[in-house]
Amino acid sequence: MYAVGTDSVSIFLHDSILKDNKATLGSAIYSYSENGLSKVEVENSLIINNQAITTIDYSVGAGIYSKGLDSEVNVVNSTIVGNSANTAGAIYSQSTRIDNGFSRVNVISSTIAGNTDNITSGGIYAHATSSTSEVTVSLVNSIVYGNYTGNKSSDIVFGEDSTNTLNVAYSIYGTSNADPSQDSIDVSQFSTTKTNIHNIFANDSVIDEMERWLPKIADTGSVNIRKGGEAAIHGTLTGKLGNDYYFFNMSNGQWMSYSNDYTVAFNENDAVSFGLAKDGQASFIYKEDQFGHDRVHAETGYKYFNVGATSLTGTFDAPTITYEDGNAFVWVDLDGSIDITDGRTTLREALVYLANLNLEDGKTYTIRFAEAFFPISTSSTVTLTNSRGSDGELVLSNGLAGKKVVIDAGKNQNDLDQTVIIQVENVGRKRVGETEVWEDQTNADPFRVFRVGATYDTWSDWDVSLTGIILHGGAVSADHEGGAGGAMYVHGANVALSFTRSVIQGSLAQHHGGGLYVLAENISNLAFDNTTVIGNKGGDGGGIYHRAKQATITLNDSSILSNTSSSFGGGVYNYSTNGDAVLSLAGTNVLLNSANLDGGGIYNVSDTGASRITLNSTINNADENYLIKHSIVSGNISQEGSGAGIYSRGLTSNLNIKDSWIYSNATYGTESSGGGIYSTAVSSSVVTVENSNIFKNVTSGFNDYGAGSAIYSYSENNEGLVNP
């Protein structure tokens, strides 16, 4: 198809197939306007195996080529697959306007996969000539994945000379040089691997002469999704109102659009428009996929939909959800991945269902584990594999941002505590026999256990509580959120995270947070009650890494054991960038942790405020025999730094040690000090000790170092005090 004009031009392709065409530009569709808008609309169609033939070194947009002062490409209920060009295998969109132009690509309930190019993007390439122009790519209920530039994955690429926005709603994509916008919801981003190709698409995949894993094309020309994969469950319903495309935001119960601010409530009782209406404007709901299969399955309770151009057929399951006082409980009864036809609910499925609920403000979203999940004892396991369909790390969707989320193993009928172990099949680290030594595993599966937020997510607020949960065995490298958070990764604007009767163990991160990584742009509070962090290894924060403008950690009746840091903070790393760094321990053990630099056990630092640390005991009433549990910091090592037991630094540094034991900690660096406690500040450093024992600590520094084997307290203003 070919359209060229001096004014605006449009191409509309409906219910058609463009296949095996060849040209230098726009082999299937070519649209060019010299002085106006170039608009291409593709609906219910296939664009397949077209090739942009190279003339010298120039061939662009094998599937769709759109260029004008402004450009708009809409792909709805369609599949673009197997197209190849020198530049932009699937879609090329360009605005040539000198100032304030736009280049827009909207992909609605469609699949763009298996397209290739040699220079920029096998999938979508959208750009503009002017830096004042806006380039927007919006993915809604779509798959843009498994596209390549050369032999490297390349799905979405924006030009560098414009204002670029990537909107993603209930969609799956692989790579992009722009992060999803703040308006994005339920983003599923996966690295392009053979395993992930198999997890998303049916019919497995094929490998071409360049050793690229490509989704296999069905006989109909479609790329079908896998029944047990991510695309089976992460979608939504889409529609059109006037000239704008809408999607059902399940997390707030509203129809929403990326092209205007109008919203309206979803109405499941309206089988025609589901509530999508405004002032008599024509509306249309995409109830069927491009081959006429139903997208709407009322039996699911409208809790999930399929993603992409093709929908699965059959009868699907409704999740088990109960309500109490307006709070919701999604029940897990099976260890496994995703299967929407087996009548059971796995943890991975439950996380999706939970995100698709819409409760009143202030209510709690809870995952519980049914009796069937514990067939033998009060403990049962969820195993995450690297090969089974739709596996890898568990993810909390940003549909749950700003809501209270609880994952609770609960109690059985005899009121006994239950425990759920969530572990990677091939763990990152294992304990050596009966010792407290842990070793890295060479066959570790390359993913963590649980992720909340993402590297780009600086705006979401998280409130998450885990009870009776053991996170075991993740291993992450640099391409997983910067290699941070071996077992669990959390990032957002504000974070409230609590663990009760839980364990974080045997995990490995190439960079920070061997066990737990928490990064907040503003305020973050971590609480640990009767929880153990053991045998983890990372950069800063071998056990726990916590960084925020205001960072607070509370540990009650907990243990930080045998964690290793290649940098600062073997057990706990707590860092405040614009406020106080607060760390409180009650009846808590910090034992046998090691750091290459400062803070073998504890590293607590504030850039602009106070470093405040409190150690105290807890008193437990066991049959009226009162038991005092001291806080103990012992056996921690700083290889080259100071403060083997505790390292504290801030504008002021204040430590209050009561009913606690700090002993047998050691620094080995030639410039180290403070074997037990190292406290340093700009204005005042005060260490107050009451009814405590500090003994057998060692520091190996010499000359001007090596001071304070028990306690080292220093301030630049000479107000370094120790109050025994």
DACOR-V919742 format. One record per residue. RES is the residue in one letter. D_LAST is the distance of its C-alpha to the last C-alpha in Angstrom with 2 decimals. Layout:
BEGIN
res={RES:RES}
d_last={D_LAST:D_LAST}
END
This chain:
BEGIN
res={M:Y:A:V:G:T:D:S:V:S:I:F:L:H:D:S:I:L:K:D:N:K:A:T:L:G:S:A:I:Y:S:Y:S:E:N:G:L:S:K:V:E:V:E:N:S:L:I:I:N:N:Q:A:I:T:T:I:D:Y:S:V:G:A:G:I:Y:S:K:G:L:D:S:E:V:N:V:V:N:S:T:I:V:G:N:S:A:N:T:A:G:A:I:Y:S:Q:S:T:R:I:D:N:G:F:S:R:V:N:V:I:S:S:T:I:A:G:N:T:D:N:I:T:S:G:G:I:Y:A:H:A:T:S:S:T:S:E:V:T:V:S:L:V:N:S:I:V:Y:G:N:Y:T:G:N:K:S:S:D:I:V:F:G:E:D:S:T:N:T:L:N:V:A:Y:S:I:Y:G:T:S:N:A:D:P:S:Q:D:S:I:D:V:S:Q:F:S:T:T:K:T:N:I:H:N:I:F:A:N:D:S:V:I:D:E:M:E:R:W:L:P:K:I:A:D:T:G:S:V:N:I:R:K:G:G:E:A:A:I:H:G:T:L:T:G:K:L:G:N:D:Y:Y:F:F:N:M:S:N:G:Q:W:M:S:Y:S:N:D:Y:T:V:A:F:N:E:N:D:A:V:S:F:G:L:A:K:D:G:Q:A:S:F:I:Y:K:E:D:Q:F:G:H:D:R:V:H:A:E:T:G:Y:K:Y:F:N:V:G:A:T:S:L:T:G:T:F:D:A:P:T:I:T:Y:E:D:G:N:A:F:V:W:V:D:L:D:G:S:I:D:I:T:D:G:R:T:T:L:R:E:A:L:V:Y:L:A:N:L:N:L:E:D:G:K:T:Y:T:I:R:F:A:E:A:F:F:P:I:S:T:S:S:T:V:T:L:T:N:S:R:G:S:D:G:E:L:V:L:S:N:G:L:A:G:K:K:V:V:I:D:A:G:K:N:Q:N:D:L:D:Q:T:V:I:I:Q:V:E:N:V:G:R:K:R:V:G:E:T:E:V:W:E:D:Q:T:N:A:D:P:F:R:V:F:R:V:G:A:T:Y:D:T:W:S:D:W:D:V:S:L:T:G:I:I:L:H:G:G:A:V:S:A:D:H:E:G:G:A:G:G:A:M:Y:V:H:G:A:N:V:A:L:S:F:T:R:S:V:I:Q:G:S:L:A:Q:H:H:G:G:G:L:Y:V:L:A:E:N:I:S:N:L:A:F:D:N:T:T:V:I:G:N:K:G:G:D:G:G:G:I:Y:H:R:A:K:Q:A:T:I:T:L:N:D:S:S:I:L:S:N:T:S:S:S:F:G:G:G:V:Y:N:Y:S:T:N:G:D:A:V:L:S:L:A:G:T:N:V:L:L:N:S:A:N:L:D:G:G:G:I:Y:N:V:S:D:T:G:A:S:R:I:T:L:N:S:T:I:N:N:A:D:E:N:Y:L:I:K:H:S:I:V:S:G:N:I:S:Q:E:G:S:G:A:G:I:Y:S:R:G:L:T:S:N:L:N:I:K:D:S:W:I:Y:S:N:A:T:Y:G:T:E:S:S:G:G:G:I:Y:S:T:A:V:S:S:S:V:V:T:V:E:N:S:N:I:F:K:N:V:T:S:G:F:N:D:Y:G:A:G:S:A:I:Y:S:Y:S:E:N:N:E:G:L:V:N:P}
d_last={85.99:86.39:86.03:86.20:86.84:86.40:84.97:82.69:83.44:82.42:82.73:82.41:82.40:82.57:83.28:84.19:83.56:83.41:83.51:84.31:85.10:84.83:84.62:82.75:80.97:80.25:82.15:81.98:81.41:81.83:81.32:81.48:81.85:82.46:81.80:80.26:78.25:78.54:77.82:77.91:77.58:77.68:77.76:78.51:79.47:78.95:78.59:78.75:79.38:80.50:80.30:80.06:82.25:81.01:83.32:82.19:78.43:78.62:78.45:76.35:75.68:77.58:76.86:76.66:77.06:76.58:76.70:77.45:76.23:74.13:73.80:73.07:73.16:72.86:72.87:73.11:73.65:74.67:73.98:73.91:73.80:75.00:75.86:75.45:75.63:74.50:72.33:71.19:72.65:72.40:72.05:72.31:71.80:72.00:72.20:74.10:73.71:72.62:70.30:68.70:70.33:69.08:69.21:68.42:68.44:68.10:68.00:68.49:68.73:69.85:69.18:69.13:68.68:70.09:71.17:70.86:71.19:70.66:68.83:66.74:66.50:68.44:67.59:67.31:67.42:67.15:67.08:68.42:69.78:67.94:64.22:64.80:66.29:64.49:64.55:63.60:63.71:63.24:63.08:63.67:64.06:65.06:64.48:64.39:63.45:64.80:66.35:66.26:66.68:67.93:65.99:62.77:62.05:62.77:63.25:62.60:62.64:62.55:63.95:61.50:63.30:62.82:60.43:59.88:58.92:58.67:58.84:58.38:58.98:59.22:60.30:59.74:59.69:58.68:58.02:58.03:57.01:55.83:53.12:54.10:54.00:51.72:54.72:54.94:54.55:54.31:54.48:55.17:54.83:55.47:55.81:59.40:59.73:62.37:60.15:59.53:63.22:64.03:61.42:62.93:66.64:69.21:71.64:68.84:69.35:71.48:70.61:72.81:73.84:70.69:68.50:67.39:66.66:68.82:69.39:72.74:75.38:77.21:80.99:80.90:79.08:75.86:72.40:71.43:67.92:66.51:66.43:63.10:61.54:59.40:62.53:63.64:60.88:59.21:62.11:63.34:66.60:68.10:70.81:72.58:73.06:75.47:74.58:70.89:69.31:66.89:64.55:63.16:59.39:58.54:54.91:56.08:59.67:61.32:64.02:62.68:64.10:62.85:65.74:65.27:62.88:65.09:63.66:65.26:64.23:65.31:67.82:68.39:71.35:73.25:74.68:76.41:73.82:70.65:70.11:70.45:72.68:72.97:75.85:78.56:77.48:78.54:75.84:75.90:73.52:73.45:73.88:75.47:74.55:76.97:79.01:79.29:76.69:74.74:71.25:70.68:69.96:69.54:68.61:65.21:64.41:64.20:60.76:61.64:64.45:65.58:64.86:67.55:71.31:72.15:71.15:71.01:73.68:73.46:71.64:67.88:65.13:63.35:59.64:58.42:56.57:55.73:54.51:52.52:51.91:52.66:50.15:51.64:51.20:52.75:53.23:53.00:55.17:55.70:54.00:55.96:56.63:59.18:62.49:63.82:66.70:65.14:64.19:60.52:57.34:54.82:51.32:52.65:55.41:53.14:50.95:54.13:55.43:52.15:52.25:55.82:55.07:54.98:53.22:52.48:49.40:46.22:47.62:46.12:47.72:46.96:48.04:48.38:49.78:52.87:53.63:55.99:53.12:51.75:54.89:53.29:49.68:46.82:46.06:48.33:48.32:49.37:50.34:50.63:53.16:54.44:58.08:58.83:60.24:57.78:54.59:51.54:48.41:48.21:48.04:47.12:49.79:48.98:51.25:48.09:46.06:44.83:45.29:43.04:43.61:42.64:43.40:42.93:43.99:44.28:45.15:48.36:50.78:48.80:45.68:44.01:41.86:43.80:42.61:44.37:43.87:44.89:45.31:47.12:49.87:48.90:45.12:43.10:40.89:41.11:38.92:40.14:41.18:38.45:35.79:33.08:35.03:36.95:39.96:41.83:45.31:48.28:50.37:47.86:49.54:48.81:47.32:44.24:44.16:43.63:43.83:43.16:44.47:45.55:44.78:47.01:45.75:43.62:44.84:44.43:41.77:40.68:39.38:39.42:38.07:38.56:38.39:39.23:40.00:39.48:40.03:40.98:42.25:42.99:43.61:44.20:45.48:45.69:48.57:46.58:44.71:43.56:42.59:39.60:38.48:39.61:39.59:39.29:39.73:39.16:40.03:40.84:40.11:37.58:36.25:34.94:34.68:33.47:33.64:33.74:34.41:35.30:35.01:35.29:36.27:38.24:38.94:39.42:39.49:40.86:38.54:35.57:34.31:35.40:34.98:34.56:35.26:34.78:35.77:36.15:37.67:35.75:33.25:32.21:30.24:29.81:28.95:28.75:29.02:29.63:30.61:30.46:30.79:31.91:33.93:34.52:34.96:35.31:34.47:31.47:29.91:31.20:30.45:29.95:30.88:30.26:31.21:32.09:31.93:29.28:27.82:25.88:25.22:24.23:24.01:24.29:24.97:26.03:26.00:26.16:27.74:29.60:30.24:31.19:31.16:33.34:31.24:27.91:25.98:27.10:26.01:25.35:26.40:25.67:27.06:27.77:30.48:30.59:27.69:24.23:23.40:21.66:20.54:19.48:19.17:19.54:20.50:21.40:21.77:21.83:23.50:25.78:26.28:27.24:27.82:29.87:27.69:24.23:22.29:23.53:21.99:21.06:22.31:21.52:23.14:24.63:27.38:27.45:24.54:20.92:19.43:17.47:15.99:14.83:14.36:15.07:17.37:20.93:22.81:26.40:29.12:31.48:34.25:31.91:29.64:26.33:24.70:21.10:20.97:17.63:17.31:17.64:17.72:19.58:22.56:22.67:24.30:24.76:27.93:28.15:25.16:21.40:18.66:20.22:17.94:17.02:18.54:17.95:20.10:21.49:22.33:18.80:16.18:13.69:11.70:10.30:9.49:10.31:12.41:12.92:13.72:13.87:16.06:19.30:19.47:21.42:22.74:26.14:27.21:27.90:26.19:23.12:19.38:16.23:17.29:14.59:13.51:15.47:14.91:17.57:19.19:21.90:20.42:16.66:14.05:10.74:8.24:6.03:4.83:6.33:8.75:9.15:10.60:10.76:13.62:17.11:16.84:19.41:20.42:23.94:24.26:25.65:26.78:24.68:22.87:21.07:17.68:14.32:15.46:12.12:10.84:13.18:12.68:15.85:18.05:21.62:21.07:18.34:15.65:13.22:9.63:6.23:3.80:0.00}
END
